[in-house]
Amino acid sequence: MINKLKILITGASGGIGISICKQLSKINCELILLYRNENNEFEKILKILKDKKIKFQKYKCDFLKENELDEVLKKIKSKNDKIDVLINNSAAILALPFLMTSIDKAKNIFQVNYFSVLKITQEITKKMIKFKSGNIINICSTSGIENDEGRIVYSNSKAALISFGSALSKELKSFNIKVNNIAPGLVNTKMLHEHTKKEILDNIKKNISLNRFAEPDEIANVVIFLISDKSTYINGQTIRVDGGM
């Protein structure tokens, strides 16, 4: 059972992040929420957490501003001795042909999707090593496996994250810290519909066995499984949640 865990979630105000918070509101845990933008759905989940008396800390942070991230990490480390679970869920997307992709835009995508993850994981892992216990979950993407056309930089950043999780699981094995990746396919989120044309989405849907996109809760359910004691022998894996793409 999941009980009394302290869980840090990045990208907490996004579609998948909100669903993860909603699922975690059903159990006895404490949350540390990193988010970039406030929105109505995020405010609703915060109210749910308050109503259910789930303890939480929240920190607004733009991962493109390294100094801001450093300050937030400093505050988190000073307020929290032990952190049991880290969920690296934040992400930025770039949908552009390669020849139209500037190096600056590519660097920004890698800053959010990869380098910020390295920095956060490095700092939180130090706390986990102290207690010889921990669980790290990276929300990646099937784009990091399939290398989607028109999203080369995004796919590259997610491929790097998948490789990072796999390698890190080997480095941390002696400290009883598990590391796993979740690779969702297309998920019904605001980010998906803002960055992909409807006709493209309709064509992709035809090649999905279940003939639909995932709901954010379906990704959150896998996160809950990896946190629970029902996944104690799963480590260093990339779990695809794509409906049979």
C-alpha positions in Angstrom: 0.0 0.0 0.0 1.0 3.6 -0.5 1.1 5.2 2.9 2.7 8.4 4.3 5.0 9.0 1.3 6.4 12.4 0.5 6.1 12.8 -3.2 7.5 15.6 -5.4 5.7 16.2 -8.7 7.0 18.6 -11.5 4.6 19.9 -14.1 1.8 19.6 -11.4 -0.5 22.1 -13.1 -0.6 20.3 -16.5 -3.1 17.7 -17.7 -1.2 14.6 -16.5 0.1 16.4 -13.4 -3.4 17.3 -12.3 -4.5 13.7 -12.8 -1.6 12.4 -10.8 -2.5 14.8 -7.9 -6.1 13.7 -8.1 -5.2 10.1 -7.8 -2.7 10.8 -4.9 -5.5 12.8 -3.1 -7.1 9.4 -2.4 -4.2 8.1 -0.3 -2.3 9.2 2.8 0.7 11.1 1.5 2.3 14.6 1.4 2.9 16.4 -1.9 5.5 18.9 -3.1 4.1 20.5 -6.3 6.2 22.3 -8.8 4.2 24.2 -11.5 4.8 26.8 -14.1 1.3 28.3 -14.7 -1.8 28.5 -12.5 -5.1 27.6 -14.1 -8.7 26.7 -13.0 -8.1 23.0 -13.0 -5.0 23.4 -10.8 -6.9 25.6 -8.4 -9.7 22.9 -8.2 -7.2 20.1 -7.4 -5.6 22.3 -4.7 -9.0 22.7 -3.1 -9.5 19.0 -3.2 -6.2 18.5 -1.5 -7.2 21.0 1.2 -10.7 19.5 1.7 -9.1 16.0 2.1 -6.5 17.4 4.5 -3.6 16.3 2.2 -0.6 18.2 3.2 1.1 20.0 0.3 3.7 22.5 -0.6 3.6 24.4 -3.9 6.3 26.3 -5.8 5.9 28.2 -9.0 8.9 27.8 -11.2 9.9 28.5 -14.8 12.5 25.8 -15.7 13.9 28.1 -18.4 15.1 30.4 -15.6 17.9 28.4 -14.0 18.3 30.8 -11.1 14.6 30.4 -10.3 15.0 26.6 -10.3 18.0 26.8 -8.1 16.1 29.0 -5.5 13.1 26.6 -5.5 15.3 23.6 -5.0 17.1 25.3 -2.1 13.7 26.0 -0.4 12.6 22.4 -1.0 15.8 20.9 0.5 15.6 23.2 3.5 11.9 22.3 4.2 12.1 18.5 3.5 14.6 16.1 5.0 13.2 13.0 3.3 11.6 12.8 -0.1 10.3 9.3 -1.0 9.2 9.7 -4.6 10.2 12.0 -7.5 7.9 12.3 -10.5 9.6 14.1 -13.4 6.5 15.1 -15.3 7.2 18.6 -16.6 7.5 19.0 -20.4 7.7 21.5 -23.3 6.8 20.6 -26.8 8.1 21.9 -30.2 6.3 21.0 -33.4 8.5 22.4 -36.2 10.3 20.9 -39.3 14.0 20.5 -38.6 15.0 23.2 -41.1 12.8 25.7 -39.3 14.1 24.9 -35.8 16.5 27.4 -34.4 19.2 26.3 -32.0 17.8 28.6 -29.3 14.4 26.9 -29.5 16.2 23.5 -29.4 18.1 24.5 -26.3 14.9 25.7 -24.6 13.3 22.3 -25.2 16.3 20.5 -23.8 16.4 22.8 -20.8 12.9 21.9 -19.8 12.7 18.3 -20.9 16.2 17.1 -20.0 18.6 19.5 -18.2 16.1 20.6 -15.5 15.3 17.0 -14.9 19.0 16.2 -14.4 19.3 19.1 -11.9 16.2 18.2 -9.9 16.9 14.5 -9.9 20.5 15.1 -8.8 19.4 17.2 -5.8 16.6 14.9 -4.7 18.6 11.8 -5.2 21.1 13.0 -2.6 18.3 12.9 0.0 17.2 9.5 -1.1 20.7 8.1 -0.8 20.8 9.3 2.8 17.9 7.0 3.6 18.8 4.3 1.1 15.3 4.4 -0.3 13.6 6.1 -3.2 11.5 5.9 -6.3 12.0 8.0 -9.4 9.5 8.1 -12.3 10.2 9.9 -15.5 7.2 10.8 -17.7 8.7 10.4 -21.2 6.9 9.8 -24.5 6.7 7.3 -27.3 8.1 10.1 -29.4 11.5 9.3 -27.8 11.2 5.8 -29.2 9.5 6.4 -32.6 11.2 9.7 -33.4 8.2 11.6 -34.8 8.5 13.5 -38.0 8.2 17.3 -37.5 9.1 17.0 -33.8 12.8 16.1 -34.0 14.0 18.1 -31.1 11.1 17.1 -28.9 11.7 13.5 -29.8 15.4 13.8 -29.1 14.9 15.3 -25.7 12.5 12.5 -24.7 14.9 9.9 -26.1 17.6 11.4 -23.9 15.3 11.2 -20.9 14.5 7.5 -21.6 18.3 6.8 -21.8 18.8 8.8 -18.6 16.3 6.8 -16.6 17.6 3.5 -17.8 21.3 4.3 -17.0 20.4 6.0 -13.6 18.6 2.8 -12.5 21.9 1.0 -12.7 23.8 3.7 -10.8 21.4 3.9 -8.0 20.7 0.1 -7.5 23.0 -0.2 -4.5 21.0 2.5 -2.7 17.7 0.8 -3.0 16.4 3.5 -5.4 14.3 2.5 -8.3 14.1 4.4 -11.6 11.5 3.8 -14.3 10.1 5.6 -17.3 6.6 5.9 -18.5 6.2 6.6 -22.3 2.7 7.7 -23.1 1.4 7.9 -26.6 -1.0 10.7 -27.4 -2.9 12.0 -24.4 -6.0 14.2 -24.4 -4.4 17.3 -22.9 -4.4 20.9 -23.8 -0.8 20.7 -24.9 -1.7 18.0 -27.5 -4.6 19.9 -29.1 -2.7 23.2 -29.1 0.3 21.8 -30.9 -1.2 19.3 -33.4 -3.7 19.9 -36.1 -7.0 18.0 -35.9 -6.5 16.3 -39.3 -3.1 15.0 -38.2 -4.7 13.7 -34.9 -7.5 12.0 -36.8 -5.0 10.2 -39.0 -2.9 9.1 -36.1 -6.0 7.8 -34.2 -6.6 5.4 -37.1 -3.3 3.6 -36.3 -4.1 3.1 -32.6 -5.5 -0.3 -31.8 -7.9 1.1 -29.2 -9.0 3.9 -31.8 -8.7 6.7 -29.2 -6.2 8.8 -27.3 -5.4 8.2 -23.7 -7.0 10.2 -20.9 -4.6 11.7 -18.4 -6.0 9.5 -15.6 -4.8 6.4 -17.6 -1.2 7.7 -17.4 -1.7 8.6 -13.7 -2.9 5.1 -12.9 0.5 3.7 -14.1 2.3 6.2 -11.9 0.3 5.0 -8.9 1.1 1.4 -9.8 4.9 2.2 -9.9 4.7 4.0 -6.5 2.8 1.1 -4.9 4.2 -2.1 -3.4 2.7 -4.0 -6.4 5.7 -2.9 -8.5 8.6 -3.8 -6.2 10.4 -5.9 -8.8 10.1 -3.4 -11.7 13.2 -1.3 -12.3 15.0 0.3 -15.2 12.0 -0.1 -17.5 10.2 2.1 -20.0 6.6 1.3 -19.9 4.6 2.2 -23.0 1.1 3.4 -22.4 0.0 4.1 -26.0 -3.2 2.1 -26.7 -1.4 -0.1 -29.2 0.1 2.5 -31.6 
